Amino acid sequence: MTDISETAVTKEAAVAFLKANDNYVIYTHAHPDADTVGSALALCKALISLGKRAYVCCTEKMPSFLRFLYDDGEIELNEERAFLQEPIPISVDVATIDLIGKSSYLTEHPIALAFDHHATHVPFAKRYLVDAASAACGEIIFDIVSSLLGGKMPADIAEKLYAAISADTGSFKYSNTTSKTLLIAAKLIETGIDASAISTHLFDEKSIIQLRAEGLAYSRMKLFAGGRGVIVSFDLSDYNEYGLCEEELGTISSCIKTASGTDMAIAVRYHEDGEYKVSVRSSANVDASVFCRIFGGGGHSRASGCTVRKDSAKEVEELLICEAEKLIGAQKL
């Protein structure tokens, strides 16, 4: 990565930068969720409506439950177009540069402007706007889009932002939900979007693969730390035997966190040779971001992630349990 000088900017400065330039590629984080995808699409649509050139890029496959958010061709899954057009890179909802995934383009073209809401954000862009008080990156992009469009909020953009905010607040039930969150949601609903349909897509519909994976997770989850922690893992052999795919396993950690009495839920999923993705959900008694930072990851206090390199999911489990028990032991009730 080229050496750059990272500078925190205000919303006004970010809007001025977007207006003054053209030709953007907006990166989501790998293993995309509704916040990063919804925020990216909303910003992209706003820029296009101003006559700018812009598109969204994700370095990894989209999970099926996000398919309702975009049309064919709206999200690039490789960087061929970037190398052809050399657009200005922007990132949304990305806490560290590694979370974008494997990118050849960003090696020579560092992120010019990063929008994020993670308290664990590690500056990597020439300019960054981070607001950890925002429940979702969608809240930040709401303000940016409103400024770009002079206070107007088209329904097709509002739909993306409502999905982003609803997802990262657990349909407005998580503790990160604030009065500002609800006021923004109300303004988005006023545009005429079908908030009920969006919630159904995000929380009530699951693919057959997701359901199969959750069934397996319930049957094989292991307790540790005297029942205060629960862990489940999926290796490549599970993908082959049960017809699973990595991009459909993002709900597992939230699924097993419903176990009564647990303070930490850990889901491990095979990514590629020697690499496993880890998702962590926790209660107010344990900081998931502190745990994930041990392994170079991060996120929120209740929901975080990291990557662990080992030869098998079993080895990853053993390592994670060892470190998790130390953390839980240090944060006894």
C-alpha angles and dihedrals in degrees: 000000000000114000111256138171110243116216129187111228136193124242089254091054092047091052091047090052092050092049094046096052139047142203108055137181111199114206124207122198120266116265087035125217131190094270097057094039096042092046093048094048092046093051091045093052091048092052092047090051087058090055094259125137112242142146139174125247130192121181094212139046122285116243113240095243090068094054092099090065100065144032127231111288096019094105125046116213095194136038100241092110091049093056091048096049104023096217126187108267121232127176131206128197092357116139098185132015091245090063091069087069129224109345128169094181094058091055089075100021110051120203108278097197130015126194116195144150102198118119086211093059113144109203112243104148132084087241127017136184111196123174111176090182090069114096091216138008083245089073091057093046090048089062092044094049092045090054094044092051098040095250095314119129115191114209094240089058093042090056091058093047094046089053091048095051096039091052097050092047095046090245089318095304100106121097091248089071110110136180088261089054091055093044090053091047090052091051091050092050089051088066088070101256120154099246092177093056091049091052090049091053093048103040112014105042123072132173121242088251091054092049092048091049093048091050090053091046092055091049097049106031115130128212124221139170092045093307095310091109134047128191137183131177140195123203130191090266089061091053090053097042099044102028095247129154128203098236091060095055099074095106097057098093092050090045096056092040087075088076105117116248097018123128098186134034120188126191121190122194131181114248107169140322108322094355131101129180117223127202121191131193122182146175126244088272095068130042108225092193092058089053095048093047087065086070098039096266134105146168132141131346091252100031126033143144144204144170124248124192116213138130096253143013089246091060090048091051092052093050094046094047091050093053094039092054089052090052095044090046089053091051100048118170 
